[in-house]
């Protein structure tokens, strides 16, 4: 009788032992399968997050070099003159070269300034100051600062498309009536205003409003109304132009027109949305290789949203990998102990077979085959229930990691400096590069992370043939190691000694 038949009859005859092995093997494989499916789901979710979120690279003026240049132009022993600080707007020819690169999904131009409301009233509060007046500002120690350029009460946020503007992509602004600004609106005076500003002045889509920049009045055609959920602080309440309700979105060409002829075909900043966050550094190098003046301009990378989304996944994937390893090792040890006990009980059977001339390798093969029979049944049990266990464990892990990440993010946000400001309005520059309120508003519609960054809080755990094949491989490996470990002591003994003992 060959070892395959002996394995079959032995498994059939020893029902209790077979059920015990099936139960233990099933438990081991279920947890291994849970780990494998969680790993697979984490990789898939990370890939989907990469495709949906991408990352951003911001092109803006090199503020550090601009400050150094101002200091270098100051004579020894003299204080730097704030009015001598200047920044160079971004030439759109440079932007066009970068937009031709690979791994770019979209881009957003930003050009900001301030104007005064002419045919309507800006939203203000009792704490608001009239920042349209020019006044002497007192510096530290009573030092008189140079006369500051006047600031309007309305922020003009120029963009190539509101759909790509930071506030709209970040979820703090949403079109609720009419349409937004698009590429086709370049060189037009179309505008999108906030709903509170519209309601306070009885403005509707299709109306024309007037704003004043320097000594010139401009007419704007309202094509859309948006709702802002941007939070306000004391600073934005005190300065009317920083109130998020007073931000009007227009084409970047209109903002440049208000600022003056020197700003034609320029932008204050450009945000490039990179498709693959892992290739973000490659994109930056390619952008610099287009001939970009890195002394004048700076490229800043940001994949914070993507990293926050995938960090819980990385932790879960790492934990799942540890589950697979620990369960595989523990399973091998447990099965080896069980098989060792069963082999000790079968010493007489082993002695008889060896005395009849059966090779030791075939006896070991019989024990291995018996475990394979059990493995087949355990695979079926694990395949049916493993996905449910994986979903339960994966959900608990992702919830725990997401909660931890959210707590850490909140703590960091609370401990960090609070930077107020509107959602993209033209913050006053304290040191404008050009005279008059038409100058660039530094820190305007610069890209910023959304107040509530998205996180992946669910895993789509499914069972595929790949996981089943991997599970079968783990099962065979565990069976083989368990039999080898359990057979070492017996296989070294002589048949006569086995029968006598």
Secondary structure as the mmCIF struct_conf table of DSSP 4:
data_model
#
loop_
_struct_conf.conf_type_id
_struct_conf.id
_struct_conf.beg_label_comp_id
_struct_conf.beg_label_asym_id
_struct_conf.beg_label_seq_id
_struct_conf.end_label_comp_id
_struct_conf.end_label_asym_id
_struct_conf.end_label_seq_id
HELX_RH_AL_P HELX_RH_AL_P1 UNK A 3 UNK A 13
HELX_RH_AL_P HELX_RH_AL_P2 UNK A 15 UNK A 53
STRN STRN1 UNK A 55 UNK A 61
HELX_RH_AL_P HELX_RH_AL_P3 UNK A 63 UNK A 72
TURN_TY1_P TURN_TY1_P1 UNK A 73 UNK A 73
BEND BEND1 UNK A 74 UNK A 74
HELX_LH_PP_P HELX_LH_PP_P1 UNK A 75 UNK A 75
TURN_TY1_P TURN_TY1_P2 UNK A 76 UNK A 77
BEND BEND2 UNK A 78 UNK A 78
HELX_RH_3T_P HELX_RH_3T_P1 UNK A 82 UNK A 84
HELX_LH_PP_P HELX_LH_PP_P2 UNK A 88 UNK A 89
STRN STRN2 UNK A 90 UNK A 91
HELX_RH_AL_P HELX_RH_AL_P4 UNK A 92 UNK A 99
TURN_TY1_P TURN_TY1_P3 UNK A 100 UNK A 100
BEND BEND3 UNK A 101 UNK A 103
STRN STRN3 UNK A 104 UNK A 117
BEND BEND4 UNK A 118 UNK A 120
TURN_TY1_P TURN_TY1_P4 UNK A 126 UNK A 127
STRN STRN4 UNK A 129 UNK A 129
TURN_TY1_P TURN_TY1_P5 UNK A 131 UNK A 132
BEND BEND5 UNK A 133 UNK A 133
HELX_LH_PP_P HELX_LH_PP_P3 UNK A 136 UNK A 137
STRN STRN5 UNK A 138 UNK A 138
HELX_RH_3T_P HELX_RH_3T_P2 UNK A 140 UNK A 142
HELX_LH_PP_P HELX_LH_PP_P4 UNK A 143 UNK A 143
STRN STRN6 UNK A 144 UNK A 144
HELX_LH_PP_P HELX_LH_PP_P5 UNK A 145 UNK A 150
BEND BEND6 UNK A 153 UNK A 153
STRN STRN7 UNK A 154 UNK A 159
BEND BEND7 UNK A 160 UNK A 160
HELX_RH_3T_P HELX_RH_3T_P3 UNK A 162 UNK A 164
BEND BEND8 UNK A 165 UNK A 165
HELX_RH_AL_P HELX_RH_AL_P5 UNK A 166 UNK A 169
TURN_TY1_P TURN_TY1_P6 UNK A 170 UNK A 171
BEND BEND9 UNK A 172 UNK A 172
STRN STRN8 UNK A 173 UNK A 178
HELX_RH_3T_P HELX_RH_3T_P4 UNK A 183 UNK A 185
TURN_TY1_P TURN_TY1_P7 UNK A 186 UNK A 187
BEND BEND10 UNK A 188 UNK A 188
STRN STRN9 UNK A 190 UNK A 194
HELX_RH_AL_P HELX_RH_AL_P6 UNK A 195 UNK A 200
TURN_TY1_P TURN_TY1_P8 UNK A 201 UNK A 202
TURN_TY1_P TURN_TY1_P9 UNK A 205 UNK A 206
STRN STRN10 UNK A 208 UNK A 213
TURN_TY1_P TURN_TY1_P10 UNK A 214 UNK A 215
STRN STRN11 UNK A 216 UNK A 228
HELX_RH_AL_P HELX_RH_AL_P7 UNK A 234 UNK A 238
STRN STRN12 UNK A 239 UNK A 239
HELX_RH_3T_P HELX_RH_3T_P5 UNK A 240 UNK A 242
BEND BEND11 UNK A 243 UNK A 243
HELX_RH_3T_P HELX_RH_3T_P6 UNK A 244 UNK A 246
STRN STRN13 UNK A 247 UNK A 251
HELX_RH_AL_P HELX_RH_AL_P8 UNK A 252 UNK A 259
HELX_RH_3T_P HELX_RH_3T_P7 UNK A 261 UNK A 263
TURN_TY1_P TURN_TY1_P11 UNK A 264 UNK A 265
STRN STRN14 UNK A 266 UNK A 267
BEND BEND12 UNK A 268 UNK A 268
STRN STRN15 UNK A 269 UNK A 274
BEND BEND13 UNK A 275 UNK A 275
HELX_RH_3T_P HELX_RH_3T_P8 UNK A 277 UNK A 279
HELX_RH_AL_P HELX_RH_AL_P9 UNK A 280 UNK A 288
TURN_TY1_P TURN_TY1_P12 UNK A 289 UNK A 291
TURN_TY1_P TURN_TY1_P13 UNK A 294 UNK A 296
STRN STRN16 UNK A 297 UNK A 302
HELX_RH_AL_P HELX_RH_AL_P10 UNK A 304 UNK A 345
TURN_TY1_P TURN_TY1_P14 UNK A 346 UNK A 346
HELX_RH_AL_P HELX_RH_AL_P11 UNK A 347 UNK A 355
TURN_TY1_P TURN_TY1_P15 UNK A 356 UNK A 357
HELX_RH_AL_P HELX_RH_AL_P12 UNK A 360 UNK A 415
BEND BEND14 UNK A 416 UNK A 416
BEND BEND15 UNK A 423 UNK A 424
BEND BEND16 UNK A 430 UNK A 431
BEND BEND17 UNK A 433 UNK A 436
TURN_TY1_P TURN_TY1_P16 UNK A 437 UNK A 438
BEND BEND18 UNK A 439 UNK A 439
TURN_TY1_P TURN_TY1_P17 UNK A 442 UNK A 443
BEND BEND19 UNK A 444 UNK A 445
BEND BEND20 UNK A 451 UNK A 452
HELX_RH_AL_P HELX_RH_AL_P13 UNK A 465 UNK A 491
TURN_TY1_P TURN_TY1_P18 UNK A 492 UNK A 492
BEND BEND21 UNK A 493 UNK A 493
HELX_RH_AL_P HELX_RH_AL_P14 UNK A 495 UNK A 500
#
